[in-house]
Amino acid sequence: MTRAAVYCRISQDPGDGRVGVERQRKDGLADAEREGWTLVPDISGDTFTDNDISGDQSYTKRAAFARMMAAVKAGKVDVVIAYSQARLVRDVRMFLDTLDVFSAHAVTFRNLTGQDVVPGESRTMPTIQAAMDEEYKRKIAEDVRRAKREIAENGQWLGGRRPYGYTVHKPSPKTPSVLIKDKTEADRIVSWAKDFLGGRSLNSIADELTAEGVPTSMGGRWTAQTLRQILTNRVYLADAPAQWEDILDAETFNAVGAILADPNRRPKKIGARYPLVGVLYCGALQLDGTACGARMKSRPTNKGGRSIRRYGCREHGTINADQAEAQVFDTVARKADLPRVGEIIRDAEGHEDEEAQALRVANAVDAGKLASLADLVADGTLTPDAVRKAAAPLKNAIASREAQLAERAGRSALDRFAGRVVADWAKLDVEDQRAVLLSLVRRVVVGPKVAGHGWHPERLTPVWRFSALAAIKWPEPTEADEAEQERLSDEYRDGEDLAQLRADNAEADAETSAAGMVSTL
């Protein structure tokens, strides 16, 4: 009995009509039926399908492809069917890596429009085809970049999400889109700028818009961050050679920008209440028996108007944030002030001067900022492109500091806090808390969900930066610490609160599972 998995993929499907992948599905299923092969289905259907996803994306970003490869490694597949080699992958290196996995598990690649690849046989022509696919992809990308440059140089709109304050008009399929001022929305933007310069907060403006039922350009809810993005977007200045009307004059735009750029203004960051972002990693087991390894992000839920803070992995559920943070503080942060901990870190890293210490602390802070940026994509506040632009200087700065640190020895980043980490923990901002934790551990792994209700401390396992740190015992919790733990545990002992918490946890896990299923469809 030959077991076959059908893989379907198309790079772009803006309307989510699934016409392209459906054609591939029918061809793949028909081929399997002709050969009399037994179908290996995916969890979401009879084929493994990644719709609207580029072929040069990594395996981790193609959920169906990752599940198919896990099935291959588990010995559940004998043949992988795809409409063409380019549907499987468009990158030479990734293609050869994929064939290596197929060969190791005696899996044949069935190419419906080209040469099949059988384990042990020549890969010459398929490899040449992979190189041609990759060059085709590069050529298309270059053509698109050149066309966008020409559009920008002519002052025309490049396209993308509609800017609030304008409507987008496309005269014909072959001509660039045109921005036309929407008077109602444009007047609102001018009013927001004047109110802000008059001392009104962006949060107050956002709350008023939400109360009045005014939608954003995407139909969403207003936030201070959304207003900030609008009031600092140069599209509203209509700089030359832009061929659309401006909404804000240069004096107003620059005045607003100067206030928002003031370093003394420290607006509360979205995701700032989640110090373990960048620290917690999912340790749930996957189909191939390996740990998930995904970074756990903020996954708050809302029930009856009550916000519930949670950390979660898209595929494997969530955990309560209060309990996780209390336990990580108790098992990790408590060690920060012990003299022996500082000695171990200094002995392991060597002895840095003050400049090197500042470099290491700055890297920990920037790493925390990168973690917070990821949350802005998750909740839809920023687009992936905007986050990539914001992350680039942070990554460059980190790389530059690491190059400098490579030539020096180092002192512990904990020295910055002068032995008062535990006493001042609640006063530290999120980035400092994260920096402390990451100076002690590489990560904290969240194990698979344990049967039964309530908090299970054994799920959280610190991966210490240095093995000697794991052996250090810290002082017993103080009465105040025990009182805090008692407060966090009260809801589990009270019958009514326990029932509520169980419902909250079940709902949160269901929402996470549903999100994971949707992401694979």
Contacts in CASP RR format, 6 or more apart in sequence:
PFRMAT RR
TARGET T0000
AUTHOR 0000-0000-0000
METHOD contacts of the structure
MODEL  1
MTRAAVYCRISQDPGDGRVGVERQRKDGLADAEREGWTLVPDISGDTFTD
NDISGDQSYTKRAAFARMMAAVKAGKVDVVIAYSQARLVRDVRMFLDTLD
VFSAHAVTFRNLTGQDVVPGESRTMPTIQAAMDEEYKRKIAEDVRRAKRE
IAENGQWLGGRRPYGYTVHKPSPKTPSVLIKDKTEADRIVSWAKDFLGGR
SLNSIADELTAEGVPTSMGGRWTAQTLRQILTNRVYLADAPAQWEDILDA
ETFNAVGAILADPNRRPKKIGARYPLVGVLYCGALQLDGTACGARMKSRP
TNKGGRSIRRYGCREHGTINADQAEAQVFDTVARKADLPRVGEIIRDAEG
HEDEEAQALRVANAVDAGKLASLADLVADGTLTPDAVRKAAAPLKNAIAS
REAQLAERAGRSALDRFAGRVVADWAKLDVEDQRAVLLSLVRRVVVGPKV
AGHGWHPERLTPVWRFSALAAIKWPEPTEADEAEQERLSDEYRDGEDLAQ
LRADNAEADAETSAAGMVSTL
1 38 0 8 1.000
2 35 0 8 1.000
2 36 0 8 1.000
2 37 0 8 1.000
2 38 0 8 1.000
2 78 0 8 1.000
2 79 0 8 1.000
3 37 0 8 1.000
3 38 0 8 1.000
3 39 0 8 1.000
3 40 0 8 1.000
3 76 0 8 1.000
3 77 0 8 1.000
3 78 0 8 1.000
3 79 0 8 1.000
4 32 0 8 1.000
4 35 0 8 1.000
4 37 0 8 1.000
4 38 0 8 1.000
4 39 0 8 1.000
4 40 0 8 1.000
4 77 0 8 1.000
4 78 0 8 1.000
4 79 0 8 1.000
4 80 0 8 1.000
4 81 0 8 1.000
4 110 0 8 1.000
5 39 0 8 1.000
5 40 0 8 1.000
5 42 0 8 1.000
5 47 0 8 1.000
5 48 0 8 1.000
5 68 0 8 1.000
5 71 0 8 1.000
5 72 0 8 1.000
5 77 0 8 1.000
5 79 0 8 1.000
5 80 0 8 1.000
5 81 0 8 1.000
6 25 0 8 1.000
6 28 0 8 1.000
6 29 0 8 1.000
6 32 0 8 1.000
6 39 0 8 1.000
6 46 0 8 1.000
6 47 0 8 1.000
6 48 0 8 1.000
6 81 0 8 1.000
6 82 0 8 1.000
7 47 0 8 1.000
7 48 0 8 1.000
7 49 0 8 1.000
7 64 0 8 1.000
7 65 0 8 1.000
7 68 0 8 1.000
7 80 0 8 1.000
7 81 0 8 1.000
7 82 0 8 1.000
7 87 0 8 1.000
7 88 0 8 1.000
8 21 0 8 1.000
8 24 0 8 1.000
8 25 0 8 1.000
8 28 0 8 1.000
8 47 0 8 1.000
8 48 0 8 1.000
8 49 0 8 1.000
8 50 0 8 1.000
8 51 0 8 1.000
8 82 0 8 1.000
8 83 0 8 1.000
8 87 0 8 1.000
9 21 0 8 1.000
9 24 0 8 1.000
9 49 0 8 1.000
9 50 0 8 1.000
9 51 0 8 1.000
9 53 0 8 1.000
9 55 0 8 1.000
9 62 0 8 1.000
9 64 0 8 1.000
9 65 0 8 1.000
9 82 0 8 1.000
9 87 0 8 1.000
9 88 0 8 1.000
10 20 0 8 1.000
10 21 0 8 1.000
10 24 0 8 1.000
10 51 0 8 1.000
10 52 0 8 1.000
10 53 0 8 1.000
10 87 0 8 1.000
11 52 0 8 1.000
11 53 0 8 1.000
11 54 0 8 1.000
11 55 0 8 1.000
12 52 0 8 1.000
13 19 0 8 1.000
13 20 0 8 1.000
13 21 0 8 1.000
13 51 0 8 1.000
13 52 0 8 1.000
14 52 0 8 1.000
16 51 0 8 1.000
16 52 0 8 1.000
18 51 0 8 1.000
21 49 0 8 1.000
21 51 0 8 1.000
23 83 0 8 1.000
24 82 0 8 1.000
24 83 0 8 1.000
24 87 0 8 1.000
25 46 0 8 1.000
25 47 0 8 1.000
25 49 0 8 1.000
27 83 0 8 1.000
27 112 0 8 1.000
28 47 0 8 1.000
28 81 0 8 1.000
28 83 0 8 1.000
28 112 0 8 1.000
29 39 0 8 1.000
29 46 0 8 1.000
29 47 0 8 1.000
31 81 0 8 1.000
31 110 0 8 1.000
31 112 0 8 1.000
32 39 0 8 1.000
32 81 0 8 1.000
37 78 0 8 1.000
37 79 0 8 1.000
39 46 0 8 1.000
40 71 0 8 1.000
40 76 0 8 1.000
40 77 0 8 1.000
41 47 0 8 1.000
42 48 0 8 1.000
42 49 0 8 1.000
42 64 0 8 1.000
42 67 0 8 1.000
42 68 0 8 1.000
42 520 0 8 1.000
43 67 0 8 1.000
43 517 0 8 1.000
43 520 0 8 1.000
44 64 0 8 1.000
44 517 0 8 1.000
44 520 0 8 1.000
44 521 0 8 1.000
48 64 0 8 1.000
48 65 0 8 1.000
48 67 0 8 1.000
48 68 0 8 1.000
49 64 0 8 1.000
50 62 0 8 1.000
50 63 0 8 1.000
50 64 0 8 1.000
50 65 0 8 1.000
51 521 0 8 1.000
53 61 0 8 1.000
53 62 0 8 1.000
54 90 0 8 1.000
55 62 0 8 1.000
55 86 0 8 1.000
55 89 0 8 1.000
55 90 0 8 1.000
55 91 0 8 1.000
56 89 0 8 1.000
56 90 0 8 1.000
56 91 0 8 1.000
56 94 0 8 1.000
56 134 0 8 1.000
56 137 0 8 1.000
58 94 0 8 1.000
59 65 0 8 1.000
59 66 0 8 1.000
59 69 0 8 1.000
59 94 0 8 1.000
60 66 0 8 1.000
63 519 0 8 1.000
63 520 0 8 1.000
64 520 0 8 1.000
67 287 0 8 1.000
67 520 0 8 1.000
68 77 0 8 1.000
68 80 0 8 1.000
69 98 0 8 1.000
69 101 0 8 1.000
70 286 0 8 1.000
70 287 0 8 1.000
70 288 0 8 1.000
71 77 0 8 1.000
71 287 0 8 1.000
72 80 0 8 1.000
72 101 0 8 1.000
72 102 0 8 1.000
72 105 0 8 1.000
72 107 0 8 1.000
73 101 0 8 1.000
73 105 0 8 1.000
73 288 0 8 1.000
74 287 0 8 1.000
74 288 0 8 1.000
75 105 0 8 1.000
77 105 0 8 1.000
77 107 0 8 1.000
78 106 0 8 1.000
78 107 0 8 1.000
78 108 0 8 1.000
79 107 0 8 1.000
79 108 0 8 1.000
79 109 0 8 1.000
79 110 0 8 1.000
80 88 0 8 1.000
80 102 0 8 1.000
80 107 0 8 1.000
80 108 0 8 1.000
80 109 0 8 1.000
80 110 0 8 1.000
81 110 0 8 1.000
81 112 0 8 1.000
82 88 0 8 1.000
82 109 0 8 1.000
82 110 0 8 1.000
82 111 0 8 1.000
82 112 0 8 1.000
83 112 0 8 1.000
83 113 0 8 1.000
84 111 0 8 1.000
84 112 0 8 1.000
84 113 0 8 1.000
84 114 0 8 1.000
85 95 0 8 1.000
85 109 0 8 1.000
85 111 0 8 1.000
85 114 0 8 1.000
85 126 0 8 1.000
85 129 0 8 1.000
85 130 0 8 1.000
85 133 0 8 1.000
86 133 0 8 1.000
86 136 0 8 1.000
88 95 0 8 1.000
88 98 0 8 1.000
88 109 0 8 1.000
89 95 0 8 1.000
89 98 0 8 1.000
89 130 0 8 1.000
90 130 0 8 1.000
90 133 0 8 1.000
90 134 0 8 1.000
90 136 0 8 1.000
90 137 0 8 1.000
91 130 0 8 1.000
91 134 0 8 1.000
92 127 0 8 1.000
92 130 0 8 1.000
92 131 0 8 1.000
92 134 0 8 1.000
95 126 0 8 1.000
95 127 0 8 1.000
95 130 0 8 1.000
96 123 0 8 1.000
96 127 0 8 1.000
96 130 0 8 1.000
99 109 0 8 1.000
99 117 0 8 1.000
99 123 0 8 1.000
99 126 0 8 1.000
101 107 0 8 1.000
102 108 0 8 1.000
102 109 0 8 1.000
102 117 0 8 1.000
102 119 0 8 1.000
103 119 0 8 1.000
103 120 0 8 1.000
106 119 0 8 1.000
107 119 0 8 1.000
108 116 0 8 1.000
108 117 0 8 1.000
108 118 0 8 1.000
108 119 0 8 1.000
109 116 0 8 1.000
109 117 0 8 1.000
109 126 0 8 1.000
110 116 0 8 1.000
111 117 0 8 1.000
111 126 0 8 1.000
114 129 0 8 1.000
115 125 0 8 1.000
115 126 0 8 1.000
115 129 0 8 1.000
117 123 0 8 1.000
117 126 0 8 1.000
148 158 0 8 1.000
151 157 0 8 1.000
151 158 0 8 1.000
151 176 0 8 1.000
152 158 0 8 1.000
153 241 0 8 1.000
154 176 0 8 1.000
154 241 0 8 1.000
154 243 0 8 1.000
155 241 0 8 1.000
155 242 0 8 1.000
155 243 0 8 1.000
156 176 0 8 1.000
156 177 0 8 1.000
156 178 0 8 1.000
156 243 0 8 1.000
157 168 0 8 1.000
157 176 0 8 1.000
157 177 0 8 1.000
157 178 0 8 1.000
157 179 0 8 1.000
157 244 0 8 1.000
158 176 0 8 1.000
159 168 0 8 1.000
159 176 0 8 1.000
159 177 0 8 1.000
161 217 0 8 1.000
161 218 0 8 1.000
161 383 0 8 1.000
162 168 0 8 1.000
162 217 0 8 1.000
163 179 0 8 1.000
163 217 0 8 1.000
163 230 0 8 1.000
163 233 0 8 1.000
163 235 0 8 1.000
163 236 0 8 1.000
164 185 0 8 1.000
164 189 0 8 1.000
164 216 0 8 1.000
164 217 0 8 1.000
164 230 0 8 1.000
165 181 0 8 1.000
165 182 0 8 1.000
165 185 0 8 1.000
165 186 0 8 1.000
165 188 0 8 1.000
165 189 0 8 1.000
165 217 0 8 1.000
165 236 0 8 1.000
165 247 0 8 1.000
166 179 0 8 1.000
166 180 0 8 1.000
166 181 0 8 1.000
166 182 0 8 1.000
166 185 0 8 1.000
166 186 0 8 1.000
166 235 0 8 1.000
166 244 0 8 1.000
167 179 0 8 1.000
167 180 0 8 1.000
167 182 0 8 1.000
168 177 0 8 1.000
168 178 0 8 1.000
168 179 0 8 1.000
168 180 0 8 1.000
169 177 0 8 1.000
169 178 0 8 1.000
169 179 0 8 1.000
169 180 0 8 1.000
170 176 0 8 1.000
170 177 0 8 1.000
170 178 0 8 1.000
171 178 0 8 1.000
178 243 0 8 1.000
178 244 0 8 1.000
179 235 0 8 1.000
179 244 0 8 1.000
180 244 0 8 1.000
181 244 0 8 1.000
181 245 0 8 1.000
181 247 0 8 1.000
186 247 0 8 1.000
188 214 0 8 1.000
189 230 0 8 1.000
189 231 0 8 1.000
189 236 0 8 1.000
189 247 0 8 1.000
189 248 0 8 1.000
190 247 0 8 1.000
190 248 0 8 1.000
190 252 0 8 1.000
192 205 0 8 1.000
192 227 0 8 1.000
192 230 0 8 1.000
192 231 0 8 1.000
193 231 0 8 1.000
193 248 0 8 1.000
193 252 0 8 1.000
193 253 0 8 1.000
193 256 0 8 1.000
194 252 0 8 1.000
195 205 0 8 1.000
196 202 0 8 1.000
196 205 0 8 1.000
196 231 0 8 1.000
196 256 0 8 1.000
196 259 0 8 1.000
197 252 0 8 1.000
197 255 0 8 1.000
197 256 0 8 1.000
197 259 0 8 1.000
201 224 0 8 1.000
202 224 0 8 1.000
202 227 0 8 1.000
202 228 0 8 1.000
203 224 0 8 1.000
205 222 0 8 1.000
205 224 0 8 1.000
205 227 0 8 1.000
206 222 0 8 1.000
206 223 0 8 1.000
206 224 0 8 1.000
206 226 0 8 1.000
206 227 0 8 1.000
207 222 0 8 1.000
209 222 0 8 1.000
210 221 0 8 1.000
210 222 0 8 1.000
214 222 0 8 1.000
216 222 0 8 1.000
216 226 0 8 1.000
223 270 0 8 1.000
223 381 0 8 1.000
224 267 0 8 1.000
225 270 0 8 1.000
225 376 0 8 1.000
225 381 0 8 1.000
226 381 0 8 1.000
228 260 0 8 1.000
228 267 0 8 1.000
229 382 0 8 1.000
230 236 0 8 1.000
231 248 0 8 1.000
231 253 0 8 1.000
231 256 0 8 1.000
231 257 0 8 1.000
231 260 0 8 1.000
232 256 0 8 1.000
232 257 0 8 1.000
232 260 0 8 1.000
234 253 0 8 1.000
235 242 0 8 1.000
236 246 0 8 1.000
236 247 0 8 1.000
236 248 0 8 1.000
236 253 0 8 1.000
237 246 0 8 1.000
237 248 0 8 1.000
237 250 0 8 1.000
237 253 0 8 1.000
238 244 0 8 1.000
238 245 0 8 1.000
238 246 0 8 1.000
238 247 0 8 1.000
248 256 0 8 1.000
259 265 0 8 1.000
269 372 0 8 1.000
269 430 0 8 1.000
270 372 0 8 1.000
270 375 0 8 1.000
270 376 0 8 1.000
270 379 0 8 1.000
270 381 0 8 1.000
271 277 0 8 1.000
271 298 0 8 1.000
271 372 0 8 1.000
271 375 0 8 1.000
271 430 0 8 1.000
272 372 0 8 1.000
272 429 0 8 1.000
272 430 0 8 1.000
273 298 0 8 1.000
273 309 0 8 1.000
273 321 0 8 1.000
273 430 0 8 1.000
274 297 0 8 1.000
274 298 0 8 1.000
274 309 0 8 1.000
274 311 0 8 1.000
274 321 0 8 1.000
274 375 0 8 1.000
274 430 0 8 1.000
275 325 0 8 1.000
275 430 0 8 1.000
275 433 0 8 1.000
275 434 0 8 1.000
275 437 0 8 1.000
276 296 0 8 1.000
276 311 0 8 1.000
276 321 0 8 1.000
276 324 0 8 1.000
276 325 0 8 1.000
276 328 0 8 1.000
276 434 0 8 1.000
276 437 0 8 1.000
276 444 0 8 1.000
277 295 0 8 1.000
277 296 0 8 1.000
277 297 0 8 1.000
277 298 0 8 1.000
277 311 0 8 1.000
277 368 0 8 1.000
277 371 0 8 1.000
277 372 0 8 1.000
277 374 0 8 1.000
277 375 0 8 1.000
277 434 0 8 1.000
278 295 0 8 1.000
278 296 0 8 1.000
278 367 0 8 1.000
278 368 0 8 1.000
278 371 0 8 1.000
278 434 0 8 1.000
278 438 0 8 1.000
278 443 0 8 1.000
279 328 0 8 1.000
279 434 0 8 1.000
279 437 0 8 1.000
279 438 0 8 1.000
279 441 0 8 1.000
279 443 0 8 1.000
279 444 0 8 1.000
280 295 0 8 1.000
280 296 0 8 1.000
280 311 0 8 1.000
280 312 0 8 1.000
280 324 0 8 1.000
280 443 0 8 1.000
280 444 0 8 1.000
280 445 0 8 1.000
280 446 0 8 1.000
281 293 0 8 1.000
281 294 0 8 1.000
281 295 0 8 1.000
281 296 0 8 1.000
281 443 0 8 1.000
281 444 0 8 1.000
281 445 0 8 1.000
281 446 0 8 1.000
282 291 0 8 1.000
282 292 0 8 1.000
282 293 0 8 1.000
282 294 0 8 1.000
282 295 0 8 1.000
282 296 0 8 1.000
282 312 0 8 1.000
282 313 0 8 1.000
282 315 0 8 1.000
282 316 0 8 1.000
282 445 0 8 1.000
282 446 0 8 1.000
282 447 0 8 1.000
283 291 0 8 1.000
283 292 0 8 1.000
283 293 0 8 1.000
283 316 0 8 1.000
283 445 0 8 1.000
283 446 0 8 1.000
283 447 0 8 1.000
283 448 0 8 1.000
284 291 0 8 1.000
284 292 0 8 1.000
284 313 0 8 1.000
284 315 0 8 1.000
284 316 0 8 1.000
284 317 0 8 1.000
284 446 0 8 1.000
284 447 0 8 1.000
284 448 0 8 1.000
284 449 0 8 1.000
285 291 0 8 1.000
285 292 0 8 1.000
285 448 0 8 1.000
286 292 0 8 1.000
291 445 0 8 1.000
292 313 0 8 1.000
292 315 0 8 1.000
292 316 0 8 1.000
293 445 0 8 1.000
294 313 0 8 1.000
294 314 0 8 1.000
294 315 0 8 1.000
294 316 0 8 1.000
295 371 0 8 1.000
295 374 0 8 1.000
296 311 0 8 1.000
296 312 0 8 1.000
296 313 0 8 1.000
296 319 0 8 1.000
296 446 0 8 1.000
297 311 0 8 1.000
297 312 0 8 1.000
297 313 0 8 1.000
297 374 0 8 1.000
297 375 0 8 1.000
297 378 0 8 1.000
298 309 0 8 1.000
298 310 0 8 1.000
298 311 0 8 1.000
298 312 0 8 1.000
298 321 0 8 1.000
298 375 0 8 1.000
298 378 0 8 1.000
299 310 0 8 1.000
299 311 0 8 1.000
299 312 0 8 1.000
299 317 0 8 1.000
299 318 0 8 1.000
299 508 0 8 1.000
299 512 0 8 1.000
300 307 0 8 1.000
300 308 0 8 1.000
300 309 0 8 1.000
300 310 0 8 1.000
301 307 0 8 1.000
301 308 0 8 1.000
301 310 0 8 1.000
301 318 0 8 1.000
301 504 0 8 1.000
301 507 0 8 1.000
301 508 0 8 1.000
301 511 0 8 1.000
302 308 0 8 1.000
303 503 0 8 1.000
303 504 0 8 1.000
303 507 0 8 1.000
308 320 0 8 1.000
308 504 0 8 1.000
308 508 0 8 1.000
309 320 0 8 1.000
309 321 0 8 1.000
309 322 0 8 1.000
310 318 0 8 1.000
310 319 0 8 1.000
310 320 0 8 1.000
310 321 0 8 1.000
310 508 0 8 1.000
311 318 0 8 1.000
311 319 0 8 1.000
311 321 0 8 1.000
311 324 0 8 1.000
311 446 0 8 1.000
312 318 0 8 1.000
312 319 0 8 1.000
312 512 0 8 1.000
313 446 0 8 1.000
313 512 0 8 1.000
314 512 0 8 1.000
314 515 0 8 1.000
314 516 0 8 1.000
314 519 0 8 1.000
315 516 0 8 1.000
316 448 0 8 1.000
316 449 0 8 1.000
316 512 0 8 1.000
317 449 0 8 1.000
317 508 0 8 1.000
317 509 0 8 1.000
317 512 0 8 1.000
317 513 0 8 1.000
318 505 0 8 1.000
318 508 0 8 1.000
318 509 0 8 1.000
318 512 0 8 1.000
319 446 0 8 1.000
319 459 0 8 1.000
320 455 0 8 1.000
320 505 0 8 1.000
322 488 0 8 1.000
323 455 0 8 1.000
323 488 0 8 1.000
324 446 0 8 1.000
324 460 0 8 1.000
326 484 0 8 1.000
326 485 0 8 1.000
326 488 0 8 1.000
327 457 0 8 1.000
327 460 0 8 1.000
328 437 0 8 1.000
328 444 0 8 1.000
328 460 0 8 1.000
328 462 0 8 1.000
329 425 0 8 1.000
330 477 0 8 1.000
330 481 0 8 1.000
330 485 0 8 1.000
331 460 0 8 1.000
331 462 0 8 1.000
332 437 0 8 1.000
332 440 0 8 1.000
332 441 0 8 1.000
332 444 0 8 1.000
332 462 0 8 1.000
333 421 0 8 1.000
333 422 0 8 1.000
333 425 0 8 1.000
333 433 0 8 1.000
333 436 0 8 1.000
333 437 0 8 1.000
333 440 0 8 1.000
334 422 0 8 1.000
334 474 0 8 1.000
334 475 0 8 1.000
334 477 0 8 1.000
335 341 0 8 1.000
335 440 0 8 1.000
335 469 0 8 1.000
335 472 0 8 1.000
335 474 0 8 1.000
336 414 0 8 1.000
336 417 0 8 1.000
336 419 0 8 1.000
336 421 0 8 1.000
336 422 0 8 1.000
336 436 0 8 1.000
336 439 0 8 1.000
336 440 0 8 1.000
337 419 0 8 1.000
337 420 0 8 1.000
337 421 0 8 1.000
337 422 0 8 1.000
337 423 0 8 1.000
338 472 0 8 1.000
338 474 0 8 1.000
340 472 0 8 1.000
341 414 0 8 1.000
341 440 0 8 1.000
341 469 0 8 1.000
341 472 0 8 1.000
342 412 0 8 1.000
342 414 0 8 1.000
342 415 0 8 1.000
344 466 0 8 1.000
344 468 0 8 1.000
344 469 0 8 1.000
344 472 0 8 1.000
345 412 0 8 1.000
345 414 0 8 1.000
345 439 0 8 1.000
345 465 0 8 1.000
345 466 0 8 1.000
345 469 0 8 1.000
346 410 0 8 1.000
346 411 0 8 1.000
346 412 0 8 1.000
348 465 0 8 1.000
348 466 0 8 1.000
348 468 0 8 1.000
349 409 0 8 1.000
349 410 0 8 1.000
349 411 0 8 1.000
349 412 0 8 1.000
350 409 0 8 1.000
350 410 0 8 1.000
350 411 0 8 1.000
351 409 0 8 1.000
351 410 0 8 1.000
351 411 0 8 1.000
352 360 0 8 1.000
352 408 0 8 1.000
352 409 0 8 1.000
352 410 0 8 1.000
352 411 0 8 1.000
353 408 0 8 1.000
353 411 0 8 1.000
356 404 0 8 1.000
356 405 0 8 1.000
356 408 0 8 1.000
356 409 0 8 1.000
356 410 0 8 1.000
356 411 0 8 1.000
357 410 0 8 1.000
357 411 0 8 1.000
357 412 0 8 1.000
357 413 0 8 1.000
357 415 0 8 1.000
357 416 0 8 1.000
359 401 0 8 1.000
359 404 0 8 1.000
359 405 0 8 1.000
360 401 0 8 1.000
360 405 0 8 1.000
360 410 0 8 1.000
360 411 0 8 1.000
360 413 0 8 1.000
361 413 0 8 1.000
361 416 0 8 1.000
361 435 0 8 1.000
362 397 0 8 1.000
362 401 0 8 1.000
363 398 0 8 1.000
363 401 0 8 1.000
363 402 0 8 1.000
363 405 0 8 1.000
364 413 0 8 1.000
364 431 0 8 1.000
364 434 0 8 1.000
364 435 0 8 1.000
364 438 0 8 1.000
364 439 0 8 1.000
365 431 0 8 1.000
365 432 0 8 1.000
365 435 0 8 1.000
366 394 0 8 1.000
366 397 0 8 1.000
366 398 0 8 1.000
367 398 0 8 1.000
367 434 0 8 1.000
367 438 0 8 1.000
368 431 0 8 1.000
368 434 0 8 1.000
368 435 0 8 1.000
369 394 0 8 1.000
369 431 0 8 1.000
370 391 0 8 1.000
370 394 0 8 1.000
370 395 0 8 1.000
371 434 0 8 1.000
372 430 0 8 1.000
373 382 0 8 1.000
373 387 0 8 1.000
373 390 0 8 1.000
373 391 0 8 1.000
373 394 0 8 1.000
374 387 0 8 1.000
376 382 0 8 1.000
376 387 0 8 1.000
377 383 0 8 1.000
377 384 0 8 1.000
377 387 0 8 1.000
382 390 0 8 1.000
412 439 0 8 1.000
413 435 0 8 1.000
413 436 0 8 1.000
413 439 0 8 1.000
414 421 0 8 1.000
414 436 0 8 1.000
414 439 0 8 1.000
414 440 0 8 1.000
417 424 0 8 1.000
417 428 0 8 1.000
417 432 0 8 1.000
417 436 0 8 1.000
421 428 0 8 1.000
421 436 0 8 1.000
425 433 0 8 1.000
428 436 0 8 1.000
437 444 0 8 1.000
439 465 0 8 1.000
440 462 0 8 1.000
440 464 0 8 1.000
440 465 0 8 1.000
440 469 0 8 1.000
441 462 0 8 1.000
441 463 0 8 1.000
441 464 0 8 1.000
441 465 0 8 1.000
442 463 0 8 1.000
442 464 0 8 1.000
442 465 0 8 1.000
443 462 0 8 1.000
443 463 0 8 1.000
444 460 0 8 1.000
444 461 0 8 1.000
444 462 0 8 1.000
444 463 0 8 1.000
445 460 0 8 1.000
445 461 0 8 1.000
445 462 0 8 1.000
445 463 0 8 1.000
446 459 0 8 1.000
446 460 0 8 1.000
447 459 0 8 1.000
447 460 0 8 1.000
447 461 0 8 1.000
448 459 0 8 1.000
449 459 0 8 1.000
449 509 0 8 1.000
450 456 0 8 1.000
450 458 0 8 1.000
450 459 0 8 1.000
453 492 0 8 1.000
453 498 0 8 1.000
453 502 0 8 1.000
453 505 0 8 1.000
454 492 0 8 1.000
454 501 0 8 1.000
454 505 0 8 1.000
455 489 0 8 1.000
455 492 0 8 1.000
462 470 0 8 1.000
464 470 0 8 1.000
477 485 0 8 1.000
490 497 0 8 1.000
491 497 0 8 1.000
491 498 0 8 1.000
491 500 0 8 1.000
491 501 0 8 1.000
492 498 0 8 1.000
492 501 0 8 1.000
END
